[in-house]
Amino acid sequence: AVVSTQSGHYGRGEFPNLFFYGCDLSPRAVDLVKGHLQYDPEKISCFQSDITNPDPPLTQHIPPQSVDLITLIYVLSAIAPEKMSLAIQNIKQVLKPGGVVILRDYGLYDHAMLRFKSGHKIQENFYKRQDGTRAYYFTTEEMAALFENEGFETSFNYYVEKETSNKKEGISVPRIFVQSQFRLRSQSNTS
């Protein structure tokens, strides 16, 4: 989800100038959002896009340098490592100087990573799940380098360690995530 606001406030209801943009690679996911009862085209624009491909650019759907906040929740991990920088360059085009990216993604040695059987590894820290989707497992250093190399400064970047329980199965597993916030440097060239 990408959030843009003209008022500088974040929230729903009490902030009439708030506008949301959302994109997904899957047209089906976009249709699900657009089909929701609360979808309001006056407040939300949802569209299909491959953020690793600059053609067409995100600026086809979102005005350049108009977005205050971008969220990437388990987004970068689904992208091939060699295309991650392209995704960051593409979202950077719509982010205002000083704008913020917040994200959560999979951390190195997460239980899900350790469960992969042989034959699922595509490359170092990058795996293919049984359903065909992919997952990359990050270190905090890798995540910071991805954004800092594209003109962002790190506000915070740390591991979240969590225990996930399945009471029905009687199991508890350790999960590791990377949670980060990056701010686009004001003097950064966003073209």
C-alpha positions as CSV (number, residue, x, y, z in Angstrom):
1,A,0.0,0.0,0.0
2,V,1.1,3.5,-0.7
3,V,-0.3,6.4,1.3
4,S,-0.4,10.0,0.2
5,T,-1.8,12.9,2.1
6,Q,-2.0,16.6,1.4
7,S,-2.7,17.5,5.0
8,G,0.4,15.8,6.5
9,H,-1.8,13.6,8.8
10,Y,-2.2,9.8,8.7
11,G,-5.4,8.0,9.7
12,R,-9.0,7.4,8.5
13,G,-12.2,9.2,8.9
14,E,-11.1,12.3,10.8
15,F,-8.6,13.3,8.0
16,P,-10.6,14.2,4.9
17,N,-7.5,15.0,2.8
18,L,-6.1,11.4,3.2
19,F,-5.7,9.5,0.0
20,F,-4.5,5.9,-0.5
21,Y,-2.8,4.2,-3.4
22,G,-2.4,0.5,-3.6
23,C,-0.8,-1.8,-6.1
24,D,-0.2,-5.4,-6.5
25,L,1.4,-7.6,-9.2
26,S,-1.7,-9.8,-9.2
27,P,-4.8,-8.4,-11.0
28,R,-6.9,-10.8,-8.9
29,A,-5.7,-9.1,-5.7
30,V,-6.5,-5.7,-7.2
31,D,-10.0,-6.9,-8.1
32,L,-10.5,-8.2,-4.6
33,V,-9.7,-4.7,-3.1
34,K,-11.8,-2.9,-5.7
35,G,-14.7,-5.3,-5.0
36,H,-14.7,-4.6,-1.3
37,L,-17.8,-2.7,0.1
38,Q,-15.6,0.0,1.6
39,Y,-13.6,0.7,-1.6
40,D,-14.1,4.4,-2.4
41,P,-12.4,5.7,-5.6
42,E,-12.6,9.2,-4.0
43,K,-10.2,8.0,-1.3
44,I,-8.4,5.0,-2.8
45,S,-6.8,4.2,-6.2
46,C,-5.8,0.5,-6.6
47,F,-4.1,-0.8,-9.7
48,Q,-2.0,-3.6,-11.0
49,S,1.7,-3.0,-11.3
50,D,5.1,-4.7,-11.4
51,I,7.2,-2.4,-9.2
52,T,10.4,-4.0,-10.6
53,N,9.6,-2.8,-14.1
54,P,9.9,0.9,-14.9
55,D,7.7,0.6,-18.0
56,P,5.1,1.6,-17.2
57,P,6.3,3.6,-14.3
58,L,4.4,4.1,-11.1
59,T,4.1,7.7,-12.1
60,Q,1.5,6.6,-14.7
61,H,-0.9,6.0,-11.7
62,I,0.6,8.2,-9.0
63,P,1.9,11.8,-9.5
64,P,5.7,12.1,-9.1
65,Q,6.9,13.1,-5.6
66,S,3.4,13.2,-4.2
67,V,3.5,10.4,-1.6
68,D,4.4,10.9,2.1
69,L,4.5,7.3,3.2
70,I,5.0,4.0,1.5
71,T,4.5,0.6,3.2
72,L,6.1,-2.5,2.0
73,I,4.8,-5.5,4.0
74,Y,6.4,-8.7,2.8
75,V,6.9,-7.2,-0.6
76,L,10.7,-7.1,-1.2
77,S,11.1,-10.8,-0.2
78,A,8.9,-11.9,-3.1
79,I,11.2,-10.1,-5.6
80,A,14.3,-11.6,-7.1
81,P,17.4,-10.0,-5.4
82,E,18.7,-8.6,-8.7
83,K,15.4,-6.6,-9.1
84,M,15.1,-5.3,-5.6
85,S,17.0,-2.1,-6.4
86,L,14.7,-1.5,-9.4
87,A,11.7,-1.7,-7.1
88,I,13.2,0.8,-4.7
89,Q,14.1,3.2,-7.6
90,N,10.5,2.9,-8.9
91,I,8.8,3.7,-5.6
92,K,11.3,6.5,-5.0
93,Q,9.8,8.3,-8.1
94,V,6.5,8.9,-6.3
95,L,7.9,9.6,-2.8
96,K,8.3,13.2,-1.7
97,P,11.8,14.2,-0.6
98,G,11.8,13.5,3.1
99,G,9.1,10.9,2.6
100,V,9.2,7.6,4.5
101,V,9.2,3.9,3.7
102,I,8.2,1.5,6.4
103,L,8.5,-2.2,5.9
104,R,8.4,-5.6,7.5
105,D,9.9,-8.7,5.7
106,Y,11.4,-12.1,6.5
107,G,14.7,-12.2,8.4
108,L,17.6,-14.6,7.9
109,Y,17.2,-17.9,9.7
110,D,13.4,-17.5,10.1
111,H,11.8,-20.9,10.8
112,A,10.1,-20.9,7.4
113,M,13.5,-20.6,5.8
114,L,15.0,-23.4,7.8
115,R,12.0,-25.7,6.8
116,F,12.7,-25.6,3.1
117,K,13.7,-29.0,1.7
118,S,16.5,-29.4,-0.9
119,G,15.4,-28.3,-4.4
120,H,13.6,-25.2,-3.2
121,K,16.7,-23.0,-3.0
122,I,16.9,-20.6,-6.0
123,Q,20.0,-18.8,-4.7
124,E,21.6,-17.7,-1.4
125,N,18.7,-16.8,1.0
126,F,16.1,-17.0,-1.8
127,Y,13.7,-19.9,-2.0
128,K,10.7,-21.1,-4.0
129,R,7.6,-22.2,-2.0
130,Q,5.4,-25.2,-2.9
131,D,2.8,-22.8,-4.3
132,G,5.3,-21.2,-6.7
133,T,5.7,-17.9,-4.7
134,R,9.2,-16.9,-3.7
135,A,10.7,-15.7,-0.4
136,Y,14.0,-13.9,0.3
137,Y,15.3,-13.8,3.9
138,F,17.2,-10.6,4.8
139,T,19.8,-9.5,7.2
140,T,19.4,-6.0,8.6
141,E,22.6,-5.0,6.9
142,E,21.3,-6.1,3.5
143,M,18.1,-4.2,4.0
144,A,19.9,-1.0,5.0
145,A,22.3,-1.2,2.1
146,L,19.5,-1.6,-0.4
147,F,17.9,1.7,0.7
148,E,21.0,3.7,1.5
149,N,22.4,2.9,-1.9
150,E,19.2,4.6,-3.4
151,G,19.4,7.8,-1.4
152,F,17.6,6.9,1.8
153,E,18.7,7.3,5.4
154,T,17.9,4.6,8.0
155,S,15.6,5.7,10.8
156,F,15.4,2.3,12.3
157,N,16.2,-1.3,11.1
158,Y,16.1,-4.2,13.5
159,Y,15.1,-7.9,13.9
160,V,11.7,-8.8,15.4
161,E,11.9,-12.2,17.0
162,K,8.5,-13.8,17.7
163,E,7.2,-17.2,18.8
164,T,4.3,-18.5,16.7
165,S,2.2,-21.2,18.2
166,N,-0.2,-23.7,16.6
167,K,-2.2,-25.0,19.6
168,K,-4.1,-27.6,17.4
169,E,-0.8,-29.1,16.2
170,G,0.9,-28.5,19.6
171,I,3.9,-26.7,18.1
172,S,5.7,-23.5,18.7
173,V,8.2,-22.1,16.2
174,P,10.6,-19.1,16.2
175,R,10.0,-16.5,13.6
176,I,12.4,-13.7,12.6
177,F,11.4,-10.6,10.7
178,V,13.2,-7.4,9.7
179,Q,11.3,-4.2,10.5
180,S,12.6,-0.9,9.1
181,Q,11.9,2.7,8.4
182,F,13.8,4.7,5.8
183,R,13.6,8.4,4.9
184,L,14.3,9.7,1.5
185,R,17.0,12.3,1.8
186,S,15.6,15.8,0.9
187,Q,18.5,16.6,-1.4
188,S,18.2,13.2,-3.2
189,N,17.5,13.3,-6.9
190,T,14.3,11.4,-7.4
191,S,14.4,11.4,-11.2
